[in-house]
Amino acid sequence: MILETINKEWGWLGISAIEVIDENDFGNLIFRSDDGAYWRILPESPECIKIANNQNEFEKLRTDQDFQLDWQMETLVKAAKRKLGELEQGRKYCLKMPAILGGEYSEENLGTVSQIEQIGFSGDIARQIHDLPDGAKIELKIE
């Protein structure tokens, strides 16, 4: 189900996910595409970025301390657990108002959401705003 959601909502980038490699408590996903590249979805941004061109590059990245600190989101996860408790199966912590729409990385803006909804919603927002310059006024259409 998650691969279908990635491909449906992020496929506009021209990528085809074939395997989920990892996920964190904030719904960030690392997946491998059909061309062997590795990608990371950051729902809070929302964006999907290529992090490695192949498995060797990915394995090197996994040992990078800065990448691990960013990936684990330890401070934010601790705040979310303190405020919201442990996650139920199929749910992830989230920013109720995404950062790209002005939401802050603060305890007041933390919530939980279905992982499938989070990946779908973030892909839809990213598609709608991907060509806009910083500071552009937007009108989101949620379907």
Residue frames as a rotation matrix with the C-alpha (Angstrom) as fourth column:
MET 1
0.559 0.829 0.000 0.00
0.829 -0.559 0.000 0.00
0.000 0.000 -1.000 0.00
ILE 2
0.450 -0.441 -0.776 2.79
0.177 -0.808 0.562 2.44
-0.875 -0.391 -0.286 0.84
LEU 3
-0.652 -0.708 0.272 4.58
0.381 0.005 0.925 1.85
-0.656 0.706 0.266 -2.48
GLU 4
-0.149 0.697 0.701 1.31
0.973 -0.021 0.228 2.48
0.174 0.717 -0.675 -4.33
THR 5
0.772 0.447 -0.452 0.85
0.562 -0.811 0.159 5.75
-0.295 -0.377 -0.878 -2.43
ILE 6
-0.063 -0.873 -0.484 4.42
0.144 -0.488 0.861 6.88
-0.988 -0.015 0.156 -3.14
ASN 7
-0.759 -0.290 0.582 4.02
0.566 0.148 0.811 6.15
-0.321 0.946 0.052 -6.84
LYS 8
0.154 0.904 0.398 0.58
0.970 -0.214 0.111 7.76
0.186 0.369 -0.911 -7.04
GLU 9
0.882 0.340 -0.327 1.39
0.438 -0.847 0.302 10.95
-0.174 -0.409 -0.896 -5.12
TRP 10
0.316 -0.842 -0.437 5.09
-0.240 -0.516 0.822 11.40
-0.918 -0.155 -0.365 -5.91
GLY 11
0.110 -0.242 0.964 5.20
0.755 0.651 0.077 9.81
-0.646 0.719 0.254 -9.37
TRP 12
0.953 0.280 0.116 4.90
0.291 -0.742 -0.604 13.26
-0.083 0.609 -0.789 -10.95
LEU 13
0.469 -0.863 -0.188 8.64
-0.581 -0.462 0.670 13.55
-0.665 -0.205 -0.718 -10.26
GLY 14
0.474 -0.240 -0.847 9.23
-0.773 0.347 -0.531 10.78
0.421 0.907 -0.021 -12.81
ILE 15
-0.668 -0.700 0.253 10.23
-0.729 0.547 -0.411 8.19
0.149 -0.459 -0.876 -10.22
SER 16
0.409 0.746 -0.526 8.88
-0.510 0.665 0.546 4.72
0.757 0.045 0.652 -9.60
ALA 17
-0.158 -0.417 0.895 9.36
-0.984 0.138 -0.109 3.33
-0.078 -0.898 -0.433 -6.07
ILE 18
0.157 0.190 -0.969 9.99
-0.431 0.896 0.106 -0.40
0.889 0.401 0.223 -5.88
GLU 19
0.121 -0.152 -0.981 11.14
0.721 0.693 -0.019 -0.90
0.682 -0.705 0.193 -2.29
VAL 20
0.762 0.072 0.643 10.84
-0.378 -0.756 0.533 0.98
0.525 -0.650 -0.549 1.00
ILE 21
-0.049 -0.910 -0.412 14.21
0.195 0.395 -0.898 0.80
0.980 -0.124 0.158 2.72
ASP 22
-0.695 -0.218 -0.685 13.58
0.708 -0.042 -0.705 2.67
0.125 -0.975 0.184 5.97
GLU 23
0.213 0.741 0.636 11.16
0.293 -0.670 0.682 5.00
0.932 0.041 -0.359 7.75
ASN 24
-0.881 -0.460 -0.107 11.39
0.243 -0.248 -0.938 7.17
0.405 -0.853 0.330 10.82
ASP 25
-0.496 0.711 -0.499 8.81
0.799 0.150 -0.582 8.21
-0.339 -0.687 -0.643 13.42
PHE 26
-0.285 0.379 -0.880 8.04
-0.165 -0.924 -0.344 11.44
-0.944 0.047 0.326 11.53
GLY 27
0.636 0.690 0.345 7.06
0.147 0.331 -0.932 9.58
-0.757 0.644 0.109 8.37
ASN 28
0.158 -0.663 -0.731 10.25
-0.930 -0.349 0.115 10.26
-0.332 0.662 -0.672 6.46
LEU 29
0.824 0.136 0.550 10.77
0.026 0.961 -0.277 7.41
-0.566 0.242 0.788 4.05
ILE 30
-0.313 -0.840 -0.443 13.79
-0.761 -0.057 0.646 6.14
-0.568 0.539 -0.622 2.20
PHE 31
0.637 0.531 0.559 12.93
-0.061 0.758 -0.650 4.13
-0.768 0.380 0.515 -0.88
ARG 32
-0.606 -0.778 0.167 14.69
0.038 0.181 0.983 2.65
-0.795 0.602 -0.080 -3.87
SER 33
0.299 0.684 -0.665 13.44
-0.692 -0.325 -0.645 3.48
-0.657 0.653 0.376 -7.33
ASP 34
0.866 0.171 0.471 13.40
0.124 0.838 -0.532 1.24
-0.485 0.519 0.704 -10.37
ASP 35
0.757 -0.653 0.034 16.64
-0.149 -0.223 -0.963 2.83
0.637 0.724 -0.266 -11.66
GLY 36
0.252 -0.658 -0.710 18.52
0.765 0.584 -0.270 1.82
0.592 -0.475 0.651 -8.47
ALA 37
-0.503 -0.398 0.768 18.60
-0.058 -0.870 -0.489 5.32
0.863 -0.290 0.415 -6.96
TYR 38
-0.348 0.342 -0.873 17.68
0.925 0.273 -0.262 6.01
0.148 -0.899 -0.412 -3.33
TRP 39
-0.326 0.402 0.855 15.22
0.074 -0.891 0.447 8.75
0.942 0.209 0.261 -2.40
ARG 40
-0.777 0.139 -0.614 13.99
0.623 0.032 -0.782 10.36
-0.089 -0.990 -0.112 0.80
ILE 41
0.018 0.844 0.537 10.52
0.425 -0.492 0.760 11.75
0.905 0.215 -0.368 1.30
LEU 42
-0.903 -0.220 -0.369 10.36
0.429 -0.432 -0.793 14.52
0.015 -0.874 0.485 3.92
PRO 43
-0.089 0.978 0.187 6.62
0.904 0.001 0.427 15.06
0.418 0.207 -0.885 4.50
GLU 44
0.286 0.212 -0.934 7.18
0.769 -0.632 0.092 18.03
-0.571 -0.745 -0.344 6.81
SER 45
-0.627 -0.697 -0.347 8.88
0.353 -0.652 0.671 20.04
-0.694 0.298 0.655 4.04
PRO 46
0.588 0.138 0.797 7.27
-0.051 0.990 -0.134 18.51
-0.807 0.039 0.589 1.79
GLU 47
0.295 -0.529 -0.796 9.88
-0.953 -0.218 -0.209 17.23
-0.063 0.820 -0.569 -0.61
CYS 48
0.874 -0.150 0.463 11.33
0.162 0.987 0.015 14.11
-0.459 0.061 0.886 -2.16
ILE 49
0.516 -0.775 -0.365 15.06
-0.843 -0.535 -0.058 14.22
-0.150 0.338 -0.929 -2.76
LYS 50
0.768 -0.403 -0.497 17.53
0.082 0.832 -0.549 11.81
0.635 0.381 0.672 -4.32
ILE 51
0.780 -0.483 0.398 20.04
-0.562 -0.260 0.785 10.90
-0.276 -0.836 -0.475 -1.63
ALA 52
-0.241 -0.873 0.423 22.12
-0.356 0.485 0.799 8.30
-0.903 0.042 -0.428 -3.50
ASN 53
-0.008 0.168 -0.986 22.52
-0.999 -0.040 0.002 7.11
-0.039 0.985 0.168 -7.07
ASN 54
0.142 -0.011 -0.990 23.19
-0.328 0.943 -0.058 3.48
0.934 0.333 0.130 -6.11
GLN 55
0.858 0.268 -0.438 23.57
0.241 0.544 0.804 1.07
0.453 -0.795 0.402 -3.22
ASN 56
-0.031 -0.949 -0.314 27.27
0.920 0.096 -0.379 1.85
0.390 -0.301 0.870 -2.65
GLU 57
-0.598 -0.131 0.790 26.54
0.018 -0.989 -0.150 5.57
0.801 -0.076 0.594 -2.28
PHE 58
0.435 0.855 0.282 23.62
-0.368 -0.117 0.923 4.78
0.822 -0.505 0.263 0.00
GLU 59
0.644 -0.245 -0.725 25.71
0.645 0.683 0.343 2.55
0.410 -0.688 0.598 2.27
LYS 60
-0.519 -0.847 0.117 28.29
0.689 -0.496 -0.529 5.36
0.506 -0.194 0.840 2.61
LEU 61
-0.334 0.485 0.808 25.54
-0.310 -0.866 0.391 7.85
0.890 -0.120 0.440 3.43
ARG 62
0.661 0.669 -0.339 24.12
0.044 0.417 0.908 5.59
0.749 -0.615 0.246 6.14
THR 63
0.250 -0.647 -0.721 27.42
0.945 0.326 0.035 5.80
0.212 -0.689 0.692 8.01
ASP 64
-0.482 -0.389 0.785 27.52
0.325 -0.911 -0.252 9.61
0.814 0.134 0.566 7.83
GLN 65
-0.673 0.152 -0.724 26.96
0.730 -0.021 -0.683 11.07
-0.120 -0.988 -0.097 11.31
ASP 66
-0.857 0.362 -0.368 25.25
-0.339 -0.932 -0.128 14.24
-0.389 0.015 0.921 10.02
PHE 67
-0.526 0.690 -0.497 22.84
-0.466 0.255 0.847 12.20
0.711 0.678 0.188 7.92
GLN 68
-0.452 0.331 -0.828 22.01
0.614 0.789 -0.021 9.98
0.646 -0.518 -0.560 10.91
LEU 69
-0.828 0.141 -0.542 21.35
0.384 -0.563 -0.732 12.98
-0.408 -0.815 0.412 13.17
ASP 70
-0.719 0.572 -0.395 19.03
-0.689 -0.661 0.297 14.48
-0.091 0.486 0.869 10.56
TRP 71
-0.491 0.515 -0.703 17.33
-0.231 0.701 0.675 11.14
0.840 0.493 -0.225 9.88
GLN 72
-0.598 0.207 -0.774 16.65
0.687 0.630 -0.362 10.25
0.413 -0.748 -0.519 13.51
MET 73
-0.160 0.562 0.812 15.11
-0.099 -0.827 0.553 13.65
0.982 0.008 0.188 14.36
GLU 74
-0.465 -0.137 -0.875 15.81
0.667 0.596 -0.448 12.77
0.583 -0.791 -0.185 17.99
THR 75
-0.983 0.068 -0.170 14.85
0.069 -0.722 -0.689 16.08
-0.170 -0.689 0.705 19.62
LEU 76
-0.505 0.841 -0.195 11.56
-0.823 -0.401 0.403 16.30
0.261 0.364 0.894 17.74
VAL 77
-0.151 0.415 -0.897 10.74
-0.014 0.907 0.422 12.62
0.989 0.076 -0.131 18.37
LYS 78
-0.748 -0.165 -0.643 11.34
0.610 0.210 -0.764 13.07
0.261 -0.964 -0.056 22.11
ALA 79
-0.890 0.450 -0.081 9.05
-0.387 -0.836 -0.388 16.12
-0.243 -0.314 0.918 22.18
ALA 80
-0.284 0.816 -0.503 6.35
-0.737 0.150 0.659 14.27
0.614 0.558 0.559 20.23
LYS 81
-0.304 0.131 -0.944 6.51
0.362 0.932 0.013 11.22
0.881 -0.338 -0.331 22.50
ARG 82
-0.930 -0.065 -0.362 6.33
0.363 -0.317 -0.876 13.44
-0.058 -0.946 0.318 25.58
LYS 83
-0.720 0.667 -0.192 3.28
-0.644 -0.745 -0.172 15.27
-0.258 0.000 0.966 24.24
LEU 84
0.039 0.796 -0.605 1.47
-0.972 0.171 0.163 12.53
0.234 0.581 0.780 22.30
GLY 85
0.372 0.036 0.928 2.73
-0.528 0.830 0.180 9.23
-0.764 -0.556 0.327 23.67
GLU 86
-0.612 -0.612 0.500 3.83
-0.025 0.647 0.762 6.22
-0.790 0.454 -0.412 21.67
LEU 87
-0.519 0.364 -0.773 2.69
-0.853 -0.281 0.440 5.83
-0.057 0.888 0.456 18.08
GLU 88
0.302 0.662 0.686 -0.09
-0.336 0.748 -0.573 3.44
-0.892 -0.058 0.449 17.17
GLN 89
-0.410 -0.452 0.792 0.54
0.494 0.620 0.610 1.06
-0.767 0.641 -0.030 14.28
GLY 90
-0.030 0.343 0.939 0.26
0.997 -0.058 0.053 2.78
0.073 0.937 -0.340 10.90
ARG 91
0.928 0.365 0.074 0.61
0.353 -0.926 0.136 6.29
0.118 -0.100 -0.988 12.35
LYS 92
-0.156 -0.979 0.127 3.48
0.889 -0.196 -0.415 8.78
0.431 0.048 0.901 12.36
TYR 93
0.035 0.053 -0.998 4.21
0.612 -0.791 -0.020 12.00
-0.790 -0.610 -0.059 14.16
CYS 94
-0.029 -0.009 1.000 3.74
0.937 -0.350 0.024 15.10
0.349 0.937 0.019 12.02
LEU 95
-0.935 -0.063 -0.348 3.69
0.154 -0.958 -0.241 18.84
-0.318 -0.279 0.906 11.92
LYS 96
-0.053 0.996 0.075 0.00
0.665 0.092 -0.741 19.76
-0.745 0.011 -0.668 11.92
MET 97
0.917 0.168 -0.361 0.87
-0.136 -0.719 -0.681 22.75
-0.374 0.674 -0.637 9.75
PRO 98
0.586 -0.738 0.334 3.71
0.810 0.522 -0.267 21.79
0.023 0.427 0.904 7.37
ALA 99
-0.051 -0.735 -0.676 6.86
0.599 -0.564 0.568 23.88
-0.799 -0.375 0.469 7.62
ILE 100
-0.775 -0.290 0.561 6.53
0.632 -0.335 0.699 25.03
-0.015 0.896 0.443 4.02
LEU 101
0.042 0.873 0.486 3.16
0.575 -0.419 0.703 26.59
0.817 0.250 -0.519 4.91
GLY 102
-0.041 -0.159 0.986 4.58
-0.466 -0.870 -0.159 28.40
0.884 -0.467 -0.038 7.93
GLY 103
0.903 0.378 -0.205 4.27
-0.034 0.537 0.843 25.63
0.429 -0.754 0.498 10.52
GLU 104
0.213 -0.838 0.502 6.90
-0.914 -0.352 -0.200 25.65
0.344 -0.416 -0.842 13.23
TYR 105
-0.064 -0.351 -0.934 8.97
0.131 0.925 -0.357 22.79
0.989 -0.145 -0.014 14.58
SER 106
-0.654 -0.059 0.754 7.40
-0.672 -0.412 -0.615 23.27
0.347 -0.909 0.229 17.99
GLU 107
-0.964 0.262 0.048 5.52
0.187 0.794 -0.579 21.12
-0.190 -0.549 -0.814 20.47
GLU 108
-0.305 0.901 -0.307 2.30
-0.281 -0.393 -0.875 23.06
-0.910 -0.181 0.374 19.82
ASN 109
0.087 0.289 -0.953 2.42
-0.979 -0.152 -0.135 22.06
-0.184 0.945 0.269 16.13
LEU 110
-0.868 -0.478 -0.136 2.90
-0.493 0.863 0.113 18.32
0.063 0.165 -0.984 16.69
GLY 111
0.257 0.938 0.232 0.28
-0.903 0.319 -0.289 15.69
-0.345 -0.135 0.929 15.99
THR 112
-0.624 -0.370 0.689 -0.12
-0.073 0.905 0.419 12.20
-0.778 0.211 -0.592 14.60
VAL 113
0.164 0.613 -0.773 -1.45
-0.917 -0.195 -0.349 11.08
-0.364 0.766 0.530 11.25
SER 114
0.771 0.115 0.626 -1.94
0.113 0.943 -0.313 7.94
-0.627 0.312 0.714 9.20
GLN 115
-0.267 -0.964 -0.022 1.30
0.074 -0.043 0.996 7.24
-0.961 0.264 0.083 7.35
ILE 116
-0.345 0.206 0.916 -0.56
0.914 0.297 0.278 6.67
-0.215 0.932 -0.291 4.08
GLU 117
0.742 0.666 0.082 -2.43
0.670 -0.731 -0.130 9.97
-0.027 0.151 -0.988 4.42
GLN 118
0.519 -0.621 -0.588 0.80
-0.003 -0.689 0.725 11.77
-0.855 -0.374 -0.360 5.32
ILE 119
-0.541 -0.751 0.379 2.67
0.363 0.199 0.910 10.52
-0.759 0.630 0.165 2.25
GLY 120
-0.108 0.595 0.797 -0.30
0.994 0.038 0.106 11.26
0.033 0.803 -0.595 0.00
PHE 121
0.827 0.478 -0.296 -0.98
0.517 -0.853 0.067 14.73
-0.220 -0.209 -0.953 1.39
SER 122
0.242 -0.816 -0.524 2.67
-0.019 -0.544 0.839 15.79
-0.970 -0.193 -0.147 1.29
GLY 123
-0.594 -0.437 0.675 3.05
0.612 0.299 0.732 14.57
-0.522 0.848 0.090 -2.30
ASP 124
0.254 0.788 0.561 -0.05
0.959 -0.282 -0.039 16.46
0.127 0.548 -0.827 -3.36
ILE 125
0.825 -0.018 -0.565 1.13
0.196 -0.929 0.315 19.70
-0.530 -0.371 -0.762 -1.70
ALA 126
-0.160 -0.983 -0.091 4.61
0.124 -0.111 0.986 19.31
-0.979 0.147 0.140 -3.18
ARG 127
-0.385 0.094 0.918 3.14
0.902 0.250 0.353 18.83
-0.196 0.964 -0.181 -6.67
GLN 128
0.610 0.761 0.221 1.00
0.788 -0.611 -0.069 21.95
0.083 0.216 -0.973 -6.35
ILE 129
0.918 -0.230 -0.324 3.85
-0.078 -0.904 0.421 24.21
-0.389 -0.361 -0.847 -5.17
HIS 130
0.408 -0.857 0.315 6.95
0.689 0.515 0.510 22.75
-0.599 0.009 0.800 -6.81
ASP 131
-0.091 -0.464 0.881 7.39
0.939 -0.334 -0.079 25.49
0.331 0.820 0.466 -9.44
LEU 132
0.824 0.496 0.274 6.48
0.380 -0.843 0.382 28.44
0.420 -0.210 -0.883 -7.23
PRO 133
-0.190 -0.898 0.397 9.09
0.108 -0.421 -0.901 30.94
0.976 -0.128 0.177 -6.11
ASP 134
-0.551 -0.078 -0.831 9.68
0.823 0.118 -0.556 31.47
0.142 -0.990 -0.001 -2.39
GLY 135
-0.817 0.260 -0.515 7.08
0.103 -0.813 -0.573 33.78
-0.568 -0.521 0.637 -0.88
ALA 136
-0.830 0.553 -0.077 4.47
-0.185 -0.143 0.972 33.16
0.527 0.821 0.221 -3.60
LYS 137
-0.377 0.811 0.448 0.84
-0.820 -0.067 -0.568 33.29
-0.431 -0.582 0.690 -2.52
ILE 138
-0.950 0.020 -0.311 -0.88
-0.135 0.873 0.469 29.94
0.281 0.488 -0.826 -2.87
GLU 139
0.033 0.957 0.287 -4.33
-0.991 0.068 -0.113 28.41
-0.128 -0.281 0.951 -2.85
LEU 140
-0.897 -0.395 0.199 -4.22
-0.392 0.918 0.058 24.72
-0.205 -0.026 -0.978 -2.00
LYS 141
0.129 0.913 -0.386 -6.79
-0.929 0.248 0.275 22.36
0.347 0.323 0.880 -3.45
ILE 142
-0.748 -0.319 0.583 -7.24
-0.561 0.772 -0.298 19.27
-0.355 -0.550 -0.756 -1.31
GLU 143
-0.069 0.702 -0.708 -8.97
-0.868 0.308 0.390 16.43
0.492 0.642 0.588 -3.09
